Amino acid sequence: MRDDERLRRWRLVLGGGDADGTGRALGGADAAMDGALGALYDRKGEDGQRSAGLGASAPSVARWLGDIRTYFPSTVVQVMQRDAIERLGLATLLAEPEMLEAVEPDVHLVGTLLSLGRAMPETTRETARAVVRRVVDDLERRLAARTRATLTGALDRSARISRPRHRDIDWDRTIRANLKHYLPEHRTVVPERLVGHGRASRAVRKEVVLCVDQSGSMAASVVHAAVFGAVLASLRTLATRLVVFDTSVVDLTEQLDDPVDVLFGTRLGGGTDINRALAYCQSKITRPADTVVVLVSDLYEGGIRDGMLKRVAAMKASGTQFVCLLALSDEGAPSYDREHAAALAALGVPAFACTPDLFPEIMAAALEKCPLPIPET
């Protein structure tokens, strides 16, 4: 790399000023990029520390949003938007339609919009729904096909029978299962054990209950859970229920055909009563041995701790598969209650963070009652 290019990059990183030391001046697009970064990160506050310097008016912020979309890739834009919202308290400006039209939609922005809740004026709601719709549609394109394929295979395998009719024989699996009965002299395999699938049926084979914590720290998980809930609900042989909770419990199963309706039916923020939510979910289980309950929560329980653990133990004793996800997002493990996580592990329920890409494998293993593919931490 040339010395001039190296100095240019260091100048952009260091941001200019007395401590820069590069002696490099910027012009053109570089100067514009530096200005966009400086507006967010470089101004010094009264205490002498670096702080944000964007103007507080919607037009100036909208111009800045347009600038960063011009000079930076979308992944960087999303990070800068998040920083602007956190550093400058711009959440209230998102209630203005022109601001929403300028932002780069992502999961975190959806969480911010949902947290505004009833504070968002009616004039902004349709624009906000359009922003949320773009994010949801993008997630569905990325996750839906693979999820359906993975879970359909798991449901088919769980319905496999050992005495199939001729038309239902799975010949590949039958041959593999009988290789030890190969007769070299006849160059054939004697199929002593037939393997096949149950005949195609619209009857529900398994039930899934998604129990999702909607406290403020779980925003990204709520968004992904809504998308996955809609995908699972589209499988005819899987009955899916979506329950969200804070200190109250809301059953959003009727809205599962549209994850955007689900998201606008949530209320991010507030306390947490996991025990109460699990009590509701437990009351809806009719076939314990064919049911998977997925609790998505950071386990900070504001309700009855011992009651929560007793409910989990009771569901497991009845034959229900129980999975606890500390997060359903791409951000890794959040802050969580380690004592409660350890107590669940003692019950045979490991608690771990799960990425959206891993979720189909987690659900497939749970439906088949196989060991979960828990990621290494």
N, C-alpha and C positions, 0 to 999 in steps of 0.2 A: 504494500500500500504506500502511495506517495506521501511525503511529509505534509504537503498542503491538504490532502484529503484527511489525513489523521488529525491535523489541527482543526479542520472544519468540524469533524465529528466531536472532538473534545469541546469545542466552543458551544455546540448545540447541547451537549450533556451538562456542562458547567453553568451555562446560562448567562455568561458575561459578568460584569461588575469587577470590583477591585480584586477579588480572590480568583478571578478567572485564570490569568497568567498565560493565556494563549496568544494574546495580541492579534487575534484574528477577527476581522470585521465580516459581517454577514450582509448579503444583499439578495434581492429577488425573493424566490420561494423560501430560501433558508431564513431570511429575515421574517417572513410571514409565519413560518413554522415556529420560530423562536418567540414571536409575539404571542401566538396562541398558547404556547406552553407557559410563557411568563405571566399571562393574564390569570392563569389558574394557580401557578405554583410560586411565583417569584416575588410578589410584593412583600415588604417587611411591615409587620404590625407595630403597634406602639411599644411592645416589649423587645423590639429588635429582631424578632424571629421571623423567618419566611412565612408568609401567609398568602391567601388567594387575593387576586386583584381584579376580578370581573366586576363590571358594573351590575347593579341590582335590578335594572330595568329589563323587562321582557325583550324589547328590541335588541339591546346590546347582547344579551345572552343568546338570542336566536342567531344573531350574526356570528357570534363566536362558535356556536354549534355548526353553522354552515362552513366556517373556516376549517375546523378540525376534520370535518368530513372530506374536505378538499385535499388536505395535506397528509392524512394518516389513514391506515387501513381500518376496517370496521372493528377489528378486535381491540385496537388501541383506542378508537373512538369510544367504545363501550366502557373501557377502564376510565378514561378521562371524564365521561359523563357521570359515572359513579362517584368519582372524586369530587366533581363539582357539586353534586347533590349533597354529599356528606360535608364538604368543607364550607360551602356557601349557603346551605339551607335552601336549595332551589326547589324543594319538593312543591312548595305552594305555587311556584311559577308554572309547574306542569299542569295546573288546573286551567291554563289558558290554551285554547286550541292551536294558536300559531306556534306555541312552544312545542306542543306534541308533534306537530307536523315537521319540526326541524330535527327531532332527536333520532338516534339510531336505535331501533327497538331491540331489546334483549330481555332475558329472563329477569334480570335485576330491575330493569325499568318497569316491567310488569308488576313486580313485587311492590315497588314504590307507588305505582298508580293504585293498586289494590289497597294499600295502607291508607290512602287518602279517603277511601270509602265515601261516606255521605258528605264529606267536606268538598267533594268535587261538584261544581255546578252542573245543572242539566245541559247547558250549552256545550260542555266539554265531554259529556259522557259518550256520545257517539264517536267522537274522535278517539277517545281512550279505548273504546271497544275495538276500533279499527286497528289501533296499535297492538292491542293484546291479540287480536285475531292473526296479525302477521306473525307474531312470535309463536303462537300455538300451531299455525299451519306449518311453519318451518320445522317445529319439533315433531309434528306428526309425519311429515315427509321423511324425516331422518330415522324415526324410531318405529313407526307403525308396522311396516312390512316385515321387518325382522322379528318383532314381538309376536305378531300373529303366526308366523311360520314356526317359531320356537315353541310357542305354547300349544299350537295345534298338534305338533309332533308329540309333545308331552302328554296331552289329553288322549291321543290315539294310543300311545304306549300304555297309559294307565288302563285303557279299555281292552288290552290284548287278552285273548282267551287261548286256552290250551286245547280245546276241542272245536276248532272252527269248521264251518261248512267249507266245501271245496272251493267255492268262489271267494271265500274270505281268507284263504291261506296266504300267509306272507312267505313266499318261497325263498327269498334271500335269507331271511332269519331262520327258516326251517332247515335249510341246507347247512348253515353255519352251526346250528344247534345239534346237528346229527353227523358231523364230520367224523366222529369217532366210530361211526357205523359204516364207514366206506368199505366196499368190497372190491379190492383191486382186480380180481379175476373177472368181475362183471362190469367193472368201471362205473360203478353207481353207488349212491348213498341210500341206505335204508332209512327212511324217515320214521323212526320209532316214536318221535315226539313232534307233533305238528304245532306250529306257532302261527297265530293269525290275529286279526283285528276283529273286534265286534262289528257288526253291520252298522253302516252309517245311520245315525239317528239324530234327531233334533232334540232328544231328551238331554237335560242338563246332567253332566257327569260330575262336575266339581263346582264349588262355590268359593268365591273370594270376597273378603271384607277388607277394604282399605280404610284404615283408621288413622287420620292425618291431623297432626298438631298444627293449628293455624296461628300459633304465637308469632310475633314479629320476626324472630330469628329464623323461622322455617319458610320464608317466602319462596325461595327457589324450589324447595321440596314440594310445596303446595302446587306450584305451576306444573312441575313434572308429574305429580300424582294425578292431577286433573286430566292430563293428556293420556297417561297410561290407563286411567280409569275408563276413559272413552274407548280406548283400543280394546281393553279386556271385555267391556260391555258389548262390543261388536261380535264377539265369538259366541255362536249359538249354544254351544255345549258348556259354556261357563256363565254362571250367574254371578254378577258383580255388584257389590254394594260399596258406595263411597260415603264415609262419615267424616266430617271435620269437627274439630272441637277446640275450645279454649276452656273457659269455665262452664260453658254451655255446650250442647251437642246438637249438630245440625246434620240431618240425613239428606245428601244431595243426589241420591240415586236416580231420582226422576229426571235430573238434568244431565245425565251422563251422555246423552246423544250429542251434546254440544259442550265441549270443555270450556268455552268462553263463558257460557251461562254458569257453569260450575264455579269458575274463578270469581265472577261477580256476585256469586252467592256466598263467598267466604267473607270473613271479617278479620283481617290480619291484625295482630296485636292482642293485648289483654293477658290474662292469667292462663293457668293450665290445670285441668282436672282430668288426668289420664284415667283414674279409677272410674269416674262417671262415664267417660266415653267407652271404656271397655265393658262396663255393665250394660250399656245400650247394645253394643255389638254382640255380646254374649246372648242377649235376649232374642236376637234375630237369627241365631244359628239353629237350624233344624236338622242338619245332617253332619254332626261333628266330625265323623271319620272322613267325610268328603269335603271338608272346609279348610281353607287357608286364611288365617287372619294376619294381616301385615300392619304392624304399628309403625308409623313414621313419626318419630319424636326425639327430641334431645333429652327426654326423660326427666326434665325438671318438674317434678310433680308438686302441684299445689293442693292436691286432694289427699286422700287417705293412702299413704304409702303401702302399708300392710295389705289394705284392701286390693290395691292394684296387683300386688304379687300373688295374692290368693286367687284372684280371677284368672291370671295367666296360668297358674298351676292347675286350676279346675278345668280350664279349656284344654290344656295339654292332656290331662288325665282322661278327658272324654274322647280323645283321639284327634282333636283339632291340631293342625300344623300351625305353629305360631312363629312369626318372623318379626324381628325388631330392627328397623333401619334408623340409625341416628340422623341420617340425611339421605335425600334422594336428589343428588345434584352433582355437578362436576367440581365442586370446591373442596372435596375431602371431608374428613371428620370435623364437625363443629365442636364448640364447647358443649359438653354434655355432663350429666350427673353420673359420675363414675361409680358411686355406691349403688345406685339403682341398676346400672349396667352389669355390675358384678353379681348383684342379686338375681338378675334375669339369667345370667350365664350359669349360675348354680342350679337353676331350674331347667337347664338344657336349652336356653334361648340365647344364643350369642347376639350381642348388639354391635352393629358395625355400620359404617357409612357405605353407601352404594351409589355408583355412578348410573346415569340413565342407560348407558350401553350395557352394563352388567345386569340390569334389572330383569330382562327376559330370562337369563340363565338362572337367576335366583328363583324366579317364579316357577320355571319349569322343574327345577329340583324339588321345590316345595310341593308342587302338584303330584310329583311322582314319589314323594316321601323318600328322597335321596339326600345324602349329605349336601349341604349348601356350599357353593363355590365361594367361600368367604375370601375377600381380597387380603393379601398380606399387608400388615401395617408396620 
